[in-house]
Amino acid sequence: MQTKNANPPIRLTGRHVTVTHAMKEYFERKVACLHLDYPRIVEVHAILNIEKYRHIAEVILRCSNHITIKVSSEGDDMYASIDQVVDRTARRMRKFHTRLMRNGLARRHSVRTGPSEIRGLYY
């Protein structure tokens, strides 16, 4: 199991809402599992916002290699919005990690089997 940077620093900001201790604990519990998908998270910044009847949760992840992942979600309940934004963040992190692995393996594969294999067959 990857434990490097298991507990990244989390900043919670409330717009038009006071962030309660229960909200903060709930968000920290949800974010604690994100390091499994992409272990190099530097900082997590969450913005919780209430506008009339909409509860909006935004997450900005700062990862190593200057990678920034921004995700937002809105719903009728703040806890449901937090659940949805964490799920979307995890999905986006998996997509990004898969894209990195696929592109890296494709480059390595083409370099290894490129000209050297052709030279070996014809010479």
Backbone atoms as SQL, in Angstrom:
CREATE TABLE atoms (id INTEGER PRIMARY KEY, chain TEXT, resi INTEGER, resn TEXT, atom TEXT, x REAL, y REAL, z REAL);
INSERT INTO atoms VALUES
  (1, 'A', 1, 'MET', 'N', 0.834, -1.187, 0.000),
  (2, 'A', 1, 'MET', 'CA', 0.000, 0.000, 0.000),
  (3, 'A', 1, 'MET', 'C', 0.872, 1.240, 0.000),
  (4, 'A', 2, 'GLN', 'N', 0.490, 2.203, -0.775),
  (5, 'A', 2, 'GLN', 'CA', 1.240, 3.444, -0.886),
  (6, 'A', 2, 'GLN', 'C', 0.878, 4.349, 0.285),
  (7, 'A', 3, 'THR', 'N', 1.872, 4.747, 1.075),
  (8, 'A', 3, 'THR', 'CA', 1.597, 5.619, 2.204),
  (9, 'A', 3, 'THR', 'C', 2.286, 6.961, 2.084),
  (10, 'A', 4, 'LYS', 'N', 2.998, 7.209, 1.003),
  (11, 'A', 4, 'LYS', 'CA', 3.665, 8.489, 0.824),
  (12, 'A', 4, 'LYS', 'C', 2.616, 9.592, 0.652),
  (13, 'A', 5, 'ASN', 'N', 2.727, 10.620, 1.465),
  (14, 'A', 5, 'ASN', 'CA', 1.814, 11.758, 1.424),
  (15, 'A', 5, 'ASN', 'C', 0.361, 11.315, 1.609),
  (16, 'A', 6, 'ALA', 'N', 0.150, 10.430, 2.592),
  (17, 'A', 6, 'ALA', 'CA', -1.185, 9.895, 2.837),
  (18, 'A', 6, 'ALA', 'C', -2.135, 10.954, 3.369),
  (19, 'A', 7, 'ASN', 'N', -1.639, 11.923, 4.109),
  (20, 'A', 7, 'ASN', 'CA', -2.484, 12.973, 4.661),
  (21, 'A', 7, 'ASN', 'C', -2.025, 14.337, 4.156),
  (22, 'A', 8, 'PRO', 'N', -2.448, 14.713, 2.944),
  (23, 'A', 8, 'PRO', 'CA', -2.038, 16.021, 2.434),
  (24, 'A', 8, 'PRO', 'C', -2.740, 17.128, 3.209),
  (25, 'A', 9, 'PRO', 'N', -2.159, 18.330, 3.244),
  (26, 'A', 9, 'PRO', 'CA', -2.824, 19.439, 3.938),
  (27, 'A', 9, 'PRO', 'C', -4.132, 19.811, 3.227),
  (28, 'A', 10, 'ILE', 'N', -5.171, 19.986, 4.033),
  (29, 'A', 10, 'ILE', 'CA', -6.506, 20.280, 3.506),
  (30, 'A', 10, 'ILE', 'C', -6.936, 21.650, 3.999),
  (31, 'A', 11, 'ARG', 'N', -7.344, 22.523, 3.057),
  (32, 'A', 11, 'ARG', 'CA', -7.889, 23.832, 3.403),
  (33, 'A', 11, 'ARG', 'C', -9.349, 23.852, 3.005),
  (34, 'A', 12, 'LEU', 'N', -10.205, 24.205, 3.932),
  (35, 'A', 12, 'LEU', 'CA', -11.631, 24.344, 3.654),
  (36, 'A', 12, 'LEU', 'C', -12.017, 25.804, 3.756),
  (37, 'A', 13, 'THR', 'N', -12.706, 26.292, 2.742),
  (38, 'A', 13, 'THR', 'CA', -13.169, 27.663, 2.714),
  (39, 'A', 13, 'THR', 'C', -14.679, 27.650, 2.542),
  (40, 'A', 14, 'GLY', 'N', -15.373, 28.435, 3.320),
  (41, 'A', 14, 'GLY', 'CA', -16.821, 28.527, 3.212),
  (42, 'A', 14, 'GLY', 'C', -17.233, 29.880, 2.659),
  (43, 'A', 15, 'ARG', 'N', -18.055, 29.864, 1.640),
  (44, 'A', 15, 'ARG', 'CA', -18.615, 31.095, 1.080),
  (45, 'A', 15, 'ARG', 'C', -20.102, 31.107, 1.412),
  (46, 'A', 16, 'HIS', 'N', -20.529, 32.092, 2.126),
  (47, 'A', 16, 'HIS', 'CA', -21.915, 32.229, 2.556),
  (48, 'A', 16, 'HIS', 'C', -22.360, 31.082, 3.449),
  (49, 'A', 17, 'VAL', 'N', -21.415, 30.400, 4.064),
  (50, 'A', 17, 'VAL', 'CA', -21.718, 29.315, 4.989),
  (51, 'A', 17, 'VAL', 'C', -20.559, 29.189, 5.967),
  (52, 'A', 18, 'THR', 'N', -20.874, 28.867, 7.201),
  (53, 'A', 18, 'THR', 'CA', -19.809, 28.608, 8.162),
  (54, 'A', 18, 'THR', 'C', -19.495, 27.120, 8.119),
  (55, 'A', 19, 'VAL', 'N', -18.230, 26.797, 7.971),
  (56, 'A', 19, 'VAL', 'CA', -17.802, 25.403, 7.901),
  (57, 'A', 19, 'VAL', 'C', -17.757, 24.859, 9.321),
  (58, 'A', 20, 'THR', 'N', -18.619, 23.906, 9.598),
  (59, 'A', 20, 'THR', 'CA', -18.687, 23.321, 10.931),
  (60, 'A', 20, 'THR', 'C', -17.629, 22.239, 11.085),
  (61, 'A', 21, 'HIS', 'N', -17.416, 21.854, 12.318),
  (62, 'A', 21, 'HIS', 'CA', -16.443, 20.798, 12.608),
  (63, 'A', 21, 'HIS', 'C', -16.883, 19.474, 11.972),
  (64, 'A', 22, 'ALA', 'N', -18.184, 19.220, 11.963),
  (65, 'A', 22, 'ALA', 'CA', -18.701, 17.986, 11.356),
  (66, 'A', 22, 'ALA', 'C', -18.449, 17.959, 9.853),
  (67, 'A', 23, 'MET', 'N', -18.639, 19.095, 9.172),
  (68, 'A', 23, 'MET', 'CA', -18.359, 19.174, 7.737),
  (69, 'A', 23, 'MET', 'C', -16.890, 18.924, 7.458),
  (70, 'A', 24, 'LYS', 'N', -16.034, 19.525, 8.279),
  (71, 'A', 24, 'LYS', 'CA', -14.595, 19.372, 8.085),
  (72, 'A', 24, 'LYS', 'C', -14.168, 17.920, 8.274),
  (73, 'A', 25, 'GLU', 'N', -14.655, 17.275, 9.325),
  (74, 'A', 25, 'GLU', 'CA', -14.314, 15.862, 9.555),
  (75, 'A', 25, 'GLU', 'C', -14.832, 14.980, 8.431),
  (76, 'A', 26, 'TYR', 'N', -16.050, 15.240, 7.963),
  (77, 'A', 26, 'TYR', 'CA', -16.645, 14.463, 6.879),
  (78, 'A', 26, 'TYR', 'C', -15.806, 14.588, 5.608),
  (79, 'A', 27, 'PHE', 'N', -15.414, 15.811, 5.274),
  (80, 'A', 27, 'PHE', 'CA', -14.606, 16.023, 4.077),
  (81, 'A', 27, 'PHE', 'C', -13.236, 15.363, 4.212),
  (82, 'A', 28, 'GLU', 'N', -12.613, 15.474, 5.376),
  (83, 'A', 28, 'GLU', 'CA', -11.300, 14.843, 5.575),
  (84, 'A', 28, 'GLU', 'C', -11.381, 13.337, 5.448),
  (85, 'A', 29, 'ARG', 'N', -12.455, 12.725, 5.968),
  (86, 'A', 29, 'ARG', 'CA', -12.626, 11.280, 5.832),
  (87, 'A', 29, 'ARG', 'C', -12.774, 10.878, 4.375),
  (88, 'A', 30, 'LYS', 'N', -13.507, 11.671, 3.609),
  (89, 'A', 30, 'LYS', 'CA', -13.709, 11.360, 2.192),
  (90, 'A', 30, 'LYS', 'C', -12.426, 11.535, 1.378),
  (91, 'A', 31, 'VAL', 'N', -11.664, 12.557, 1.684),
  (92, 'A', 31, 'VAL', 'CA', -10.443, 12.847, 0.922),
  (93, 'A', 31, 'VAL', 'C', -9.304, 11.899, 1.296),
  (94, 'A', 32, 'ALA', 'N', -9.390, 11.264, 2.449),
  (95, 'A', 32, 'ALA', 'CA', -8.308, 10.386, 2.914),
  (96, 'A', 32, 'ALA', 'C', -8.035, 9.224, 1.958),
  (97, 'A', 33, 'CYS', 'N', -9.016, 8.813, 1.172),
  (98, 'A', 33, 'CYS', 'CA', -8.813, 7.671, 0.276),
  (99, 'A', 33, 'CYS', 'C', -8.262, 8.090, -1.085),
  (100, 'A', 34, 'LEU', 'N', -8.140, 9.371, -1.365),
  (101, 'A', 34, 'LEU', 'CA', -7.686, 9.812, -2.684),
  (102, 'A', 34, 'LEU', 'C', -6.213, 9.524, -2.947),
  (103, 'A', 35, 'HIS', 'N', -5.402, 9.388, -1.916),
  (104, 'A', 35, 'HIS', 'CA', -3.978, 9.169, -2.147),
  (105, 'A', 35, 'HIS', 'C', -3.708, 7.811, -2.768),
  (106, 'A', 36, 'LEU', 'N', -4.671, 6.904, -2.771),
  (107, 'A', 36, 'LEU', 'CA', -4.465, 5.592, -3.357),
  (108, 'A', 36, 'LEU', 'C', -4.410, 5.649, -4.875),
  (109, 'A', 37, 'ASP', 'N', -5.168, 6.582, -5.480),
  (110, 'A', 37, 'ASP', 'CA', -5.192, 6.679, -6.928),
  (111, 'A', 37, 'ASP', 'C', -3.976, 7.411, -7.486),
  (112, 'A', 38, 'TYR', 'N', -3.580, 8.463, -6.849),
  (113, 'A', 38, 'TYR', 'CA', -2.465, 9.266, -7.326),
  (114, 'A', 38, 'TYR', 'C', -1.729, 9.772, -6.094),
  (115, 'A', 39, 'PRO', 'N', -0.667, 9.123, -5.665),
  (116, 'A', 39, 'PRO', 'CA', -0.091, 9.380, -4.335),
  (117, 'A', 39, 'PRO', 'C', 0.671, 10.686, -4.177),
  (118, 'A', 40, 'ARG', 'N', 0.865, 11.465, -5.207),
  (119, 'A', 40, 'ARG', 'CA', 1.687, 12.665, -5.081),
  (120, 'A', 40, 'ARG', 'C', 0.850, 13.933, -4.972),
  (121, 'A', 41, 'ILE', 'N', -0.123, 13.950, -4.088),
  (122, 'A', 41, 'ILE', 'CA', -0.945, 15.128, -3.852),
  (123, 'A', 41, 'ILE', 'C', -0.188, 16.069, -2.923),
  (124, 'A', 42, 'VAL', 'N', -0.050, 17.323, -3.327),
  (125, 'A', 42, 'VAL', 'CA', 0.670, 18.313, -2.537),
  (126, 'A', 42, 'VAL', 'C', -0.290, 19.053, -1.606),
  (127, 'A', 43, 'GLU', 'N', -1.464, 19.439, -2.124),
  (128, 'A', 43, 'GLU', 'CA', -2.409, 20.228, -1.329),
  (129, 'A', 43, 'GLU', 'C', -3.825, 20.018, -1.851),
  (130, 'A', 44, 'VAL', 'N', -4.792, 20.056, -0.934),
  (131, 'A', 44, 'VAL', 'CA', -6.205, 19.973, -1.281),
  (132, 'A', 44, 'VAL', 'C', -6.880, 21.248, -0.778),
  (133, 'A', 45, 'HIS', 'N', -7.577, 21.948, -1.667),
  (134, 'A', 45, 'HIS', 'CA', -8.315, 23.150, -1.289),
  (135, 'A', 45, 'HIS', 'C', -9.773, 22.935, -1.672),
  (136, 'A', 46, 'ALA', 'N', -10.650, 23.001, -0.688),
  (137, 'A', 46, 'ALA', 'CA', -12.077, 22.813, -0.928),
  (138, 'A', 46, 'ALA', 'C', -12.820, 24.108, -0.637),
  (139, 'A', 47, 'ILE', 'N', -13.768, 24.421, -1.500),
  (140, 'A', 47, 'ILE', 'CA', -14.587, 25.618, -1.342),
  (141, 'A', 47, 'ILE', 'C', -16.038, 25.156, -1.273),
  (142, 'A', 48, 'LEU', 'N', -16.675, 25.419, -0.150),
  (143, 'A', 48, 'LEU', 'CA', -18.083, 25.074, 0.043),
  (144, 'A', 48, 'LEU', 'C', -18.893, 26.354, -0.058),
  (145, 'A', 49, 'ASN', 'N', -19.922, 26.350, -0.890),
  (146, 'A', 49, 'ASN', 'CA', -20.653, 27.567, -1.214),
  (147, 'A', 49, 'ASN', 'C', -22.151, 27.279, -1.195),
  (148, 'A', 50, 'ILE', 'N', -22.920, 28.213, -0.700),
  (149, 'A', 50, 'ILE', 'CA', -24.379, 28.106, -0.746),
  (150, 'A', 50, 'ILE', 'C', -24.914, 29.335, -1.447),
  (151, 'A', 51, 'GLU', 'N', -25.690, 29.111, -2.517),
  (152, 'A', 51, 'GLU', 'CA', -26.369, 30.177, -3.249),
  (153, 'A', 51, 'GLU', 'C', -27.845, 29.824, -3.336),
  (154, 'A', 52, 'LYS', 'N', -28.643, 30.561, -2.685),
  (155, 'A', 52, 'LYS', 'CA', -30.080, 30.369, -2.630),
  (156, 'A', 52, 'LYS', 'C', -30.416, 28.927, -2.265),
  (157, 'A', 53, 'TYR', 'N', -30.761, 28.080, -3.209),
  (158, 'A', 53, 'TYR', 'CA', -31.121, 26.698, -2.895),
  (159, 'A', 53, 'TYR', 'C', -30.094, 25.703, -3.419),
  (160, 'A', 54, 'ARG', 'N', -28.952, 26.190, -3.848),
  (161, 'A', 54, 'ARG', 'CA', -27.921, 25.313, -4.396),
  (162, 'A', 54, 'ARG', 'C', -26.764, 25.216, -3.423),
  (163, 'A', 55, 'HIS', 'N', -26.305, 24.002, -3.186),
  (164, 'A', 55, 'HIS', 'CA', -25.126, 23.753, -2.367),
  (165, 'A', 55, 'HIS', 'C', -24.019, 23.317, -3.315),
  (166, 'A', 56, 'ILE', 'N', -22.969, 24.111, -3.387),
  (167, 'A', 56, 'ILE', 'CA', -21.892, 23.876, -4.349),
  (168, 'A', 56, 'ILE', 'C', -20.620, 23.513, -3.593),
  (169, 'A', 57, 'ALA', 'N', -19.970, 22.445, -4.048),
  (170, 'A', 57, 'ALA', 'CA', -18.680, 22.041, -3.493),
  (171, 'A', 57, 'ALA', 'C', -17.662, 22.011, -4.626),
  (172, 'A', 58, 'GLU', 'N', -16.539, 22.661, -4.417),
  (173, 'A', 58, 'GLU', 'CA', -15.454, 22.692, -5.400),
  (174, 'A', 58, 'GLU', 'C', -14.197, 22.163, -4.737),
  (175, 'A', 59, 'VAL', 'N', -13.406, 21.403, -5.493),
  (176, 'A', 59, 'VAL', 'CA', -12.138, 20.878, -4.986),
  (177, 'A', 59, 'VAL', 'C', -11.051, 21.242, -5.984),
  (178, 'A', 60, 'ILE', 'N', -9.952, 21.765, -5.468),
  (179, 'A', 60, 'ILE', 'CA', -8.779, 22.066, -6.286),
  (180, 'A', 60, 'ILE', 'C', -7.627, 21.260, -5.703),
  (181, 'A', 61, 'LEU', 'N', -7.139, 20.310, -6.483),
  (182, 'A', 61, 'LEU', 'CA', -6.012, 19.475, -6.059),
  (183, 'A', 61, 'LEU', 'C', -4.746, 19.983, -6.720),
  (184, 'A', 62, 'ARG', 'N', -3.743, 20.189, -5.930),
  (185, 'A', 62, 'ARG', 'CA', -2.437, 20.527, -6.475),
  (186, 'A', 62, 'ARG', 'C', -1.546, 19.300, -6.280),
  (187, 'A', 63, 'CYS', 'N', -1.087, 18.756, -7.390),
  (188, 'A', 63, 'CYS', 'CA', -0.252, 17.558, -7.358),
  (189, 'A', 63, 'CYS', 'C', 1.152, 17.918, -7.810),
  (190, 'A', 64, 'SER', 'N', 2.046, 16.957, -7.707),
  (191, 'A', 64, 'SER', 'CA', 3.420, 17.202, -8.128),
  (192, 'A', 64, 'SER', 'C', 3.465, 17.371, -9.647),
  (193, 'A', 65, 'ASN', 'N', 4.586, 17.840, -10.143),
  (194, 'A', 65, 'ASN', 'CA', 4.810, 18.105, -11.563),
  (195, 'A', 65, 'ASN', 'C', 3.856, 19.162, -12.112),
  (196, 'A', 66, 'HIS', 'N', 3.438, 20.119, -11.276),
  (197, 'A', 66, 'HIS', 'CA', 2.606, 21.256, -11.673),
  (198, 'A', 66, 'HIS', 'C', 1.264, 20.823, -12.249),
  (199, 'A', 67, 'ILE', 'N', 0.680, 19.785, -11.688),
  (200, 'A', 67, 'ILE', 'CA', -0.617, 19.294, -12.128),
  (201, 'A', 67, 'ILE', 'C', -1.680, 19.860, -11.192),
  (202, 'A', 68, 'THR', 'N', -2.715, 20.465, -11.757),
  (203, 'A', 68, 'THR', 'CA', -3.831, 20.993, -10.983),
  (204, 'A', 68, 'THR', 'C', -5.113, 20.370, -11.509),
  (205, 'A', 69, 'ILE', 'N', -5.887, 19.797, -10.596),
  (206, 'A', 69, 'ILE', 'CA', -7.151, 19.171, -10.956),
  (207, 'A', 69, 'ILE', 'C', -8.258, 19.938, -10.254),
  (208, 'A', 70, 'LYS', 'N', -9.216, 20.478, -11.040),
  (209, 'A', 70, 'LYS', 'CA', -10.328, 21.252, -10.497),
  (210, 'A', 70, 'LYS', 'C', -11.627, 20.523, -10.800),
  (211, 'A', 71, 'VAL', 'N', -12.437, 20.335, -9.749),
  (212, 'A', 71, 'VAL', 'CA', -13.710, 19.633, -9.895),
  (213, 'A', 71, 'VAL', 'C', -14.761, 20.376, -9.084),
  (214, 'A', 72, 'SER', 'N', -15.988, 20.473, -9.600),
  (215, 'A', 72, 'SER', 'CA', -17.070, 21.094, -8.839),
  (216, 'A', 72, 'SER', 'C', -18.338, 20.264, -8.990),
  (217, 'A', 73, 'SER', 'N', -19.200, 20.419, -8.000),
  (218, 'A', 73, 'SER', 'CA', -20.461, 19.694, -8.000),
  (219, 'A', 73, 'SER', 'C', -21.490, 20.529, -7.264),
  (220, 'A', 74, 'GLU', 'N', -22.748, 20.385, -7.651),
  (221, 'A', 74, 'GLU', 'CA', -23.801, 21.111, -6.947),
  (222, 'A', 74, 'GLU', 'C', -24.997, 20.197, -6.741),
  (223, 'A', 75, 'GLY', 'N', -25.700, 20.443, -5.652),
  (224, 'A', 75, 'GLY', 'CA', -26.861, 19.630, -5.325),
  (225, 'A', 75, 'GLY', 'C', -27.733, 20.323, -4.297),
  (226, 'A', 76, 'ASP', 'N', -28.667, 19.567, -3.740),
  (227, 'A', 76, 'ASP', 'CA', -29.603, 20.122, -2.758),
  (228, 'A', 76, 'ASP', 'C', -29.075, 20.028, -1.342),
  (229, 'A', 77, 'ASP', 'N', -28.082, 19.164, -1.100),
  (230, 'A', 77, 'ASP', 'CA', -27.540, 18.942, 0.227),
  (231, 'A', 77, 'ASP', 'C', -26.016, 19.073, 0.172),
  (232, 'A', 78, 'MET', 'N', -25.425, 19.691, 1.182),
  (233, 'A', 78, 'MET', 'CA', -23.981, 19.908, 1.170),
  (234, 'A', 78, 'MET', 'C', -23.216, 18.584, 1.261),
  (235, 'A', 79, 'TYR', 'N', -23.687, 17.661, 2.073),
  (236, 'A', 79, 'TYR', 'CA', -22.997, 16.381, 2.218),
  (237, 'A', 79, 'TYR', 'C', -23.071, 15.564, 0.924),
  (238, 'A', 80, 'ALA', 'N', -24.201, 15.637, 0.233),
  (239, 'A', 80, 'ALA', 'CA', -24.324, 14.956, -1.056),
  (240, 'A', 80, 'ALA', 'C', -23.389, 15.596, -2.089),
  (241, 'A', 81, 'SER', 'N', -23.268, 16.912, -2.040),
  (242, 'A', 81, 'SER', 'CA', -22.347, 17.595, -2.958),
  (243, 'A', 81, 'SER', 'C', -20.902, 17.195, -2.681),
  (244, 'A', 82, 'ILE', 'N', -20.550, 17.055, -1.408),
  (245, 'A', 82, 'ILE', 'CA', -19.199, 16.632, -1.054),
  (246, 'A', 82, 'ILE', 'C', -18.940, 15.212, -1.559),
  (247, 'A', 83, 'ASP', 'N', -19.910, 14.312, -1.369),
  (248, 'A', 83, 'ASP', 'CA', -19.761, 12.944, -1.877),
  (249, 'A', 83, 'ASP', 'C', -19.534, 12.938, -3.382),
  (250, 'A', 84, 'GLN', 'N', -20.349, 13.694, -4.086),
  (251, 'A', 84, 'GLN', 'CA', -20.272, 13.718, -5.541),
  (252, 'A', 84, 'GLN', 'C', -18.958, 14.322, -6.033),
  (253, 'A', 85, 'VAL', 'N', -18.483, 15.377, -5.393),
  (254, 'A', 85, 'VAL', 'CA', -17.248, 16.015, -5.841),
  (255, 'A', 85, 'VAL', 'C', -16.045, 15.113, -5.560),
  (256, 'A', 86, 'VAL', 'N', -16.053, 14.372, -4.470),
  (257, 'A', 86, 'VAL', 'CA', -14.942, 13.464, -4.186),
  (258, 'A', 86, 'VAL', 'C', -14.940, 12.301, -5.176),
  (259, 'A', 87, 'ASP', 'N', -16.122, 11.783, -5.528),
  (260, 'A', 87, 'ASP', 'CA', -16.198, 10.725, -6.533),
  (261, 'A', 87, 'ASP', 'C', -15.691, 11.212, -7.891),
  (262, 'A', 88, 'ARG', 'N', -16.093, 12.419, -8.271),
  (263, 'A', 88, 'ARG', 'CA', -15.632, 12.969, -9.550),
  (264, 'A', 88, 'ARG', 'C', -14.121, 13.212, -9.542),
  (265, 'A', 89, 'THR', 'N', -13.608, 13.655, -8.407),
  (266, 'A', 89, 'THR', 'CA', -12.167, 13.879, -8.291),
  (267, 'A', 89, 'THR', 'C', -11.404, 12.572, -8.450),
  (268, 'A', 90, 'ALA', 'N', -11.874, 11.521, -7.792),
  (269, 'A', 90, 'ALA', 'CA', -11.219, 10.221, -7.901),
  (270, 'A', 90, 'ALA', 'C', -11.254, 9.715, -9.336),
  (271, 'A', 91, 'ARG', 'N', -12.391, 9.901, -10.015),
  (272, 'A', 91, 'ARG', 'CA', -12.505, 9.468, -11.402),
  (273, 'A', 91, 'ARG', 'C', -11.541, 10.234, -12.292),
  (274, 'A', 92, 'ARG', 'N', -11.455, 11.551, -12.083),
  (275, 'A', 92, 'ARG', 'CA', -10.553, 12.364, -12.898),
  (276, 'A', 92, 'ARG', 'C', -9.093, 12.006, -12.636),
  (277, 'A', 93, 'MET', 'N', -8.758, 11.701, -11.387),
  (278, 'A', 93, 'MET', 'CA', -7.387, 11.304, -11.066),
  (279, 'A', 93, 'MET', 'C', -7.034, 9.981, -11.721),
  (280, 'A', 94, 'ARG', 'N', -7.973, 9.023, -11.714),
  (281, 'A', 94, 'ARG', 'CA', -7.715, 7.736, -12.370),
  (282, 'A', 94, 'ARG', 'C', -7.534, 7.924, -13.867),
  (283, 'A', 95, 'LYS', 'N', -8.367, 8.779, -14.476),
  (284, 'A', 95, 'LYS', 'CA', -8.229, 9.047, -15.916),
  (285, 'A', 95, 'LYS', 'C', -6.863, 9.661, -16.218),
  (286, 'A', 96, 'PHE', 'N', -6.463, 10.607, -15.413),
  (287, 'A', 96, 'PHE', 'CA', -5.186, 11.271, -15.647),
  (288, 'A', 96, 'PHE', 'C', -4.032, 10.287, -15.473),
  (289, 'A', 97, 'HIS', 'N', -4.108, 9.463, -14.425),
  (290, 'A', 97, 'HIS', 'CA', -3.048, 8.482, -14.170),
  (291, 'A', 97, 'HIS', 'C', -2.981, 7.459, -15.313),
  (292, 'A', 98, 'THR', 'N', -4.129, 7.013, -15.805),
  (293, 'A', 98, 'THR', 'CA', -4.160, 6.069, -16.928),
  (294, 'A', 98, 'THR', 'C', -3.581, 6.706, -18.170),
  (295, 'A', 99, 'ARG', 'N', -3.919, 7.964, -18.402),
  (296, 'A', 99, 'ARG', 'CA', -3.395, 8.673, -19.572),
  (297, 'A', 99, 'ARG', 'C', -1.867, 8.776, -19.495),
  (298, 'A', 100, 'LEU', 'N', -1.348, 9.085, -18.308),
  (299, 'A', 100, 'LEU', 'CA', 0.105, 9.163, -18.144),
  (300, 'A', 100, 'LEU', 'C', 0.765, 7.820, -18.396),
  (301, 'A', 101, 'MET', 'N', 0.183, 6.769, -17.839),
  (302, 'A', 101, 'MET', 'CA', 0.762, 5.437, -18.008),
  (303, 'A', 101, 'MET', 'C', 0.704, 4.996, -19.465),
  (304, 'A', 102, 'ARG', 'N', -0.419, 5.235, -20.125),
  (305, 'A', 102, 'ARG', 'CA', -0.571, 4.817, -21.514),
  (306, 'A', 102, 'ARG', 'C', 0.414, 5.558, -22.411),
  (307, 'A', 103, 'ASN', 'N', 0.537, 6.862, -22.240),
  (308, 'A', 103, 'ASN', 'CA', 1.454, 7.638, -23.066),
  (309, 'A', 103, 'ASN', 'C', 2.902, 7.280, -22.764),
  (310, 'A', 104, 'GLY', 'N', 3.226, 7.058, -21.524),
  (311, 'A', 104, 'GLY', 'CA', 4.587, 6.691, -21.169),
  (312, 'A', 104, 'GLY', 'C', 4.962, 5.330, -21.698),
  (313, 'A', 105, 'LEU', 'N', 4.064, 4.367, -21.592),
  (314, 'A', 105, 'LEU', 'CA', 4.330, 3.030, -22.102),
  (315, 'A', 105, 'LEU', 'C', 4.376, 3.025, -23.615),
  (316, 'A', 106, 'ALA', 'N', 3.547, 3.825, -24.258),
  (317, 'A', 106, 'ALA', 'CA', 3.551, 3.881, -25.719),
  (318, 'A', 106, 'ALA', 'C', 4.881, 4.437, -26.222),
  (319, 'A', 107, 'ARG', 'N', 5.382, 5.479, -25.561),
  (320, 'A', 107, 'ARG', 'CA', 6.664, 6.041, -25.972),
  (321, 'A', 107, 'ARG', 'C', 7.798, 5.056, -25.750),
  (322, 'A', 108, 'ARG', 'N', 7.810, 4.415, -24.584),
  (323, 'A', 108, 'ARG', 'CA', 8.877, 3.458, -24.294),
  (324, 'A', 108, 'ARG', 'C', 8.808, 2.268, -25.245),
  (325, 'A', 109, 'HIS', 'N', 7.613, 1.820, -25.539),
  (326, 'A', 109, 'HIS', 'CA', 7.442, 0.670, -26.406),
  (327, 'A', 109, 'HIS', 'C', 7.932, 0.982, -27.823),
  (328, 'A', 110, 'SER', 'N', 7.596, 2.146, -28.345),
  (329, 'A', 110, 'SER', 'CA', 7.997, 2.495, -29.704),
  (330, 'A', 110, 'SER', 'C', 9.506, 2.712, -29.787),
  (331, 'A', 111, 'VAL', 'N', 10.126, 3.212, -28.732),
  (332, 'A', 111, 'VAL', 'CA', 11.566, 3.427, -28.755),
  (333, 'A', 111, 'VAL', 'C', 12.293, 2.087, -28.703),
  (334, 'A', 112, 'ARG', 'N', 11.830, 1.158, -27.905),
  (335, 'A', 112, 'ARG', 'CA', 12.501, -0.137, -27.775),
  (336, 'A', 112, 'ARG', 'C', 12.350, -0.993, -29.021),
  (337, 'A', 113, 'THR', 'N', 11.157, -1.043, -29.577),
  (338, 'A', 113, 'THR', 'CA', 10.922, -1.945, -30.700),
  (339, 'A', 113, 'THR', 'C', 11.038, -1.245, -32.044),
  (340, 'A', 114, 'GLY', 'N', 11.454, -0.009, -32.057),
  (341, 'A', 114, 'GLY', 'CA', 11.542, 0.738, -33.300),
  (342, 'A', 114, 'GLY', 'C', 12.660, 0.253, -34.209),
  (343, 'A', 115, 'PRO', 'N', 13.689, 1.031, -34.417),
  (344, 'A', 115, 'PRO', 'CA', 14.730, 0.722, -35.387),
  (345, 'A', 115, 'PRO', 'C', 15.593, -0.492, -35.005),
  (346, 'A', 116, 'SER', 'N', 15.810, -0.749, -33.724),
  (347, 'A', 116, 'SER', 'CA', 16.706, -1.849, -33.352),
  (348, 'A', 116, 'SER', 'C', 16.133, -3.196, -33.773),
  (349, 'A', 117, 'GLU', 'N', 14.840, -3.393, -33.675),
  (350, 'A', 117, 'GLU', 'CA', 14.235, -4.655, -34.063),
  (351, 'A', 117, 'GLU', 'C', 14.268, -4.813, -35.579),
  (352, 'A', 118, 'ILE', 'N', 14.062, -3.723, -36.285),
  (353, 'A', 118, 'ILE', 'CA', 14.100, -3.792, -37.751),
  (354, 'A', 118, 'ILE', 'C', 15.519, -4.089, -38.218),
  (355, 'A', 119, 'ARG', 'N', 16.516, -3.459, -37.602),
  (356, 'A', 119, 'ARG', 'CA', 17.900, -3.734, -37.976),
  (357, 'A', 119, 'ARG', 'C', 18.240, -5.189, -37.703),
  (358, 'A', 120, 'GLY', 'N', 17.748, -5.734, -36.603),
  (359, 'A', 120, 'GLY', 'CA', 18.061, -7.116, -36.263),
  (360, 'A', 120, 'GLY', 'C', 17.469, -8.100, -37.271),
  (361, 'A', 121, 'LEU', 'N', 16.325, -7.757, -37.824),
  (362, 'A', 121, 'LEU', 'CA', 15.696, -8.661, -38.765),
  (363, 'A', 121, 'LEU', 'C', 16.378, -8.639, -40.127),
  (364, 'A', 122, 'TYR', 'N', 16.826, -7.492, -40.556),
  (365, 'A', 122, 'TYR', 'CA', 17.363, -7.361, -41.905),
  (366, 'A', 122, 'TYR', 'C', 18.877, -7.507, -41.994),
  (367, 'A', 123, 'TYR', 'N', 19.596, -7.425, -40.897),
  (368, 'A', 123, 'TYR', 'CA', 21.048, -7.518, -40.992),
  (369, 'A', 123, 'TYR', 'C', 21.544, -8.822, -40.527);
